[in-house]
Amino acid sequence: FSSLLQKWAVVALSASSSLGSLSCLLALAVAIGLTLGNQGRALLAPCTVTNTARDCPFDPTRVYVSPCGLGTP
């Protein structure tokens, strides 16, 4: 009984992990499609353009890394 329960637990975890990954991929595809569709204008919407450069409330060239990704090579 225990072996059968473990197998079903692995199947359930695998299926839920696959659904989570699929939803992330779908969201990423939608985000890329929207960005390409409006040529990235919405990304720089809060920025003001001066004579020499864009003045943004954030640094658009900075790469943000989550703490979870720091431990993986």
Secondary structure, DSSP 4 states (H G I P E B T S, - for coil): -HHHHHHHHHHHHHHHHHHHHHHHHHHHHHHHHHHHHTTTTTTTTT-EE-SSSEE-SS-TTPPP--HHHHS--
